[in-house]
Amino acid sequence: MCARSLLLCVLGIIAVVNESEASWEEWWTYDGISGPSFWGLINPQWSLCTKGRRQSPINIEPDKLLFDRHLRPVHVDKHRISGHLHNTGQFLVFRADREAKIRVNITGGPLAYHYQFEEIYIHYGMDDGHGSEHRINNYAFPAEIQVYGFNAELYHNMSEAQHKSQGLVAISLMVQLGEVLNPELQIITSVFSKVIHRGDTAPVRYLSLRSLLPETPGYMTYEGSTTHPGCWETAVWLILNKPIYITARELYALRKLMQGPVSTPKAPLGNNSRPLQGLHYRTVRTNIDFAKPTRGGTTVPYRTT
């Protein structure tokens, strides 16, 4: 029946959610009639997912980047933080403990304010050729880690900031296969076995956000949105110019995670990437001076290995 009328099926989902105590957060997916093409239809508050003009993710084209000599280095506080890793049924998300006395601030780069770290999202594919939401010259990495923070100078919390101008910063870390696992990433991967099913939660202790980032001063930046509903166009994106690394063993463990609870595991959690969105005349800036020669020759915008 759904094949005959997708609209009726979408309306059916809306009716079920409205009549039950279920949250909209429990209904959206990455495929089918509750997938990205329908996010803006199943919930009117998510209309930007369909109508927005500053949406994410995007494909980064190195030959179209604009060098901006005024872009500053990005600074992330060195404090270690603790929190919990959650399997939401759509992705894995790490959330910092809200009662923690020490906060990690993100400053510099294109940011005009201090942003407070809040969440890490993990997107990945079920094969090595897919996974990252952003692409570099149409190249997709096996996974992408997205570090989110909110504007702590103007807003009280993430929930308020995500709806407001300059509310969010999102730092994209491309994840590539390698022989040696990033030590801070290992702190997260060590609890994968405890978050196999939807609703599972595991503590993560003493994570250094600064050490999780690759050692590179180079980045690309643009004005975009969250890549999950409601696709709020309030995010300043920074795509770092080097990947971090994950081993085949850890990536295999990641691909064993499931969308559903123990009783109904459903499908694997992977392939949880939103399709690429149009650039719509936005400018993608970089602090990488391509014309400046390096020891090995001309500066490379991004290395995929």
Residue pairs with C-beta under 8 A, 6 or more apart in sequence:
1 8
1 9
2 8
2 9
2 33
6 33
6 38
9 33
10 33
10 38
10 41
10 42
13 27
13 33
13 34
13 42
14 42
14 43
16 22
17 24
17 27
17 42
24 42
24 43
24 45
24 46
24 229
25 88
25 229
26 89
27 34
27 42
28 34
28 35
28 39
28 42
28 43
28 90
28 228
28 229
29 35
29 90
29 259
30 36
30 90
30 271
30 272
30 273
30 274
31 271
34 42
36 49
36 274
36 275
39 46
39 49
39 50
39 229
39 230
39 231
40 46
40 47
40 48
40 49
40 50
40 51
40 231
41 50
43 229
43 230
45 230
46 229
46 230
46 231
48 55
48 225
48 230
48 231
48 232
48 233
49 55
49 229
49 230
49 231
52 225
52 231
52 233
52 277
53 233
53 278
53 280
54 223
54 224
54 225
54 233
54 280
54 282
55 224
55 225
55 231
55 233
55 277
55 278
56 133
56 134
56 170
56 224
56 225
56 226
56 227
56 235
56 237
56 274
56 277
57 132
57 133
57 134
57 135
57 224
57 227
57 273
57 274
57 276
57 277
58 134
58 135
58 222
58 224
58 276
58 277
58 278
58 279
58 282
58 284
59 134
59 135
59 136
59 137
59 138
59 276
59 279
60 134
60 135
60 136
60 137
60 220
60 239
60 284
60 302
61 137
61 284
62 136
62 137
62 290
62 301
62 302
64 284
65 220
65 284
65 285
65 286
65 288
65 290
65 301
66 283
66 284
66 285
66 286
67 285
67 286
67 287
67 288
67 289
67 290
67 291
68 285
68 286
68 287
69 287
69 289
71 109
71 110
71 219
71 221
71 285
71 286
71 287
72 108
72 109
72 110
72 287
73 108
73 109
73 217
73 287
74 106
74 107
74 108
74 109
74 171
74 217
74 219
74 238
75 106
75 107
75 108
76 104
76 105
76 106
76 117
76 209
76 210
76 213
77 103
77 104
77 105
77 106
77 209
77 210
78 208
78 210
79 102
79 103
79 104
79 208
80 206
80 207
80 208
81 96
81 97
81 100
81 102
81 104
81 117
81 206
81 207
81 209
82 96
82 97
82 100
82 203
82 204
82 205
82 206
82 207
83 94
83 95
83 96
83 97
83 203
83 204
83 207
84 94
84 95
84 97
84 201
84 202
84 203
84 204
85 92
85 93
85 94
85 188
85 191
85 194
85 195
85 201
85 202
85 203
85 204
86 92
86 93
86 94
86 95
86 195
86 200
86 201
87 195
87 196
87 197
87 198
87 199
87 200
87 201
87 257
87 258
87 269
88 198
89 198
89 199
89 259
89 260
89 269
90 228
90 259
90 269
90 272
91 121
91 122
91 123
91 228
91 269
91 272
92 121
92 122
92 195
92 254
92 257
92 269
93 119
93 120
93 121
93 122
94 119
94 120
94 122
94 188
94 204
94 207
95 118
95 119
96 104
96 117
96 118
96 119
103 116
103 117
103 152
104 116
104 117
104 149
104 209
105 114
105 115
105 116
105 117
105 149
105 152
106 114
106 115
106 116
106 117
106 147
106 149
106 169
106 171
107 114
107 115
109 219
109 221
109 238
109 287
110 221
110 236
110 238
110 285
111 169
111 236
112 166
113 151
113 152
113 153
113 154
113 166
114 151
114 152
114 153
115 149
115 150
115 151
115 152
115 168
115 169
116 149
116 150
116 152
117 147
117 148
117 149
117 209
118 148
118 149
118 150
118 158
119 147
119 148
119 158
120 145
120 146
120 147
120 148
120 188
121 145
121 146
121 148
121 228
122 143
122 144
122 145
122 146
122 188
122 254
123 131
123 132
123 133
123 143
123 144
123 145
123 146
123 227
123 272
123 273
124 131
124 142
124 143
124 144
124 175
124 251
124 254
124 255
124 270
124 272
125 131
125 132
125 140
125 142
125 143
125 270
125 271
125 273
126 255
126 268
126 270
126 271
128 142
128 177
128 251
129 140
129 142
130 140
130 142
130 271
130 273
131 140
131 141
131 142
131 143
131 144
131 175
131 270
131 271
131 273
132 140
132 141
132 142
132 143
132 144
132 174
132 175
132 273
133 144
133 146
133 172
133 227
133 273
133 274
134 144
134 172
134 174
134 239
135 276
136 174
136 239
136 301
136 302
136 304
137 302
139 304
141 174
141 175
141 176
141 243
141 304
142 175
142 176
142 177
142 246
142 251
143 174
143 175
143 246
143 251
143 254
144 172
144 173
144 174
144 175
144 273
145 172
145 173
145 175
145 185
145 212
145 244
146 170
146 171
146 172
146 173
146 227
147 170
147 171
147 172
147 173
147 209
147 212
147 213
148 158
148 168
148 169
148 170
148 171
148 226
148 235
149 168
149 169
150 157
150 158
150 160
150 161
150 162
150 167
150 168
150 169
151 161
151 164
151 166
151 167
151 168
151 169
154 161
154 164
154 166
154 167
155 161
155 164
155 167
158 168
160 167
161 167
161 168
161 234
162 168
162 226
162 232
162 234
163 232
163 234
164 234
165 234
166 234
166 236
167 232
167 234
167 235
168 226
168 232
168 234
168 235
168 236
169 235
169 236
169 238
170 224
170 226
170 235
170 236
170 237
170 238
171 213
171 237
171 238
171 240
172 237
172 238
172 239
172 240
173 212
173 213
173 214
173 240
173 243
173 244
174 239
174 240
174 243
174 244
175 185
175 243
175 244
175 245
175 246
176 243
176 244
176 245
176 246
176 304
176 305
177 245
177 246
177 247
177 248
177 251
178 245
178 246
178 247
179 245
179 247
180 245
180 247
181 189
181 245
181 246
181 247
181 250
182 212
182 244
182 245
182 246
183 211
184 207
184 208
184 209
184 211
184 212
185 212
185 244
185 245
185 246
185 250
186 250
187 204
187 205
187 206
187 207
188 204
188 207
189 246
189 250
189 253
189 254
191 202
191 203
191 204
192 250
192 253
192 254
192 256
192 257
193 253
194 200
194 202
195 201
195 202
195 257
196 256
196 257
196 258
197 257
197 258
197 260
197 261
197 262
197 265
198 258
198 259
198 260
198 261
199 261
212 244
213 240
213 244
214 240
214 241
214 242
214 243
214 244
215 242
216 240
216 241
216 242
217 287
218 240
218 241
218 242
218 286
218 287
218 288
219 238
219 239
219 240
219 241
219 286
219 287
219 288
220 238
220 239
220 241
220 284
220 285
220 286
220 288
220 301
221 236
221 237
221 238
221 239
221 284
221 285
221 286
222 237
222 282
222 283
222 284
222 285
223 233
223 235
223 236
223 237
223 282
224 233
224 235
224 236
224 237
224 282
225 231
225 232
225 233
225 234
225 235
225 277
226 232
226 234
226 235
227 274
228 274
241 288
241 301
241 302
242 302
242 303
243 303
243 304
246 254
254 270
255 268
255 270
256 268
257 268
257 269
257 270
258 265
258 266
258 267
258 268
258 269
259 265
259 266
259 267
259 268
259 269
260 266
260 267
286 301
288 299
288 301
289 299
290 298
290 299
290 301
291 298
291 299
292 299
293 299
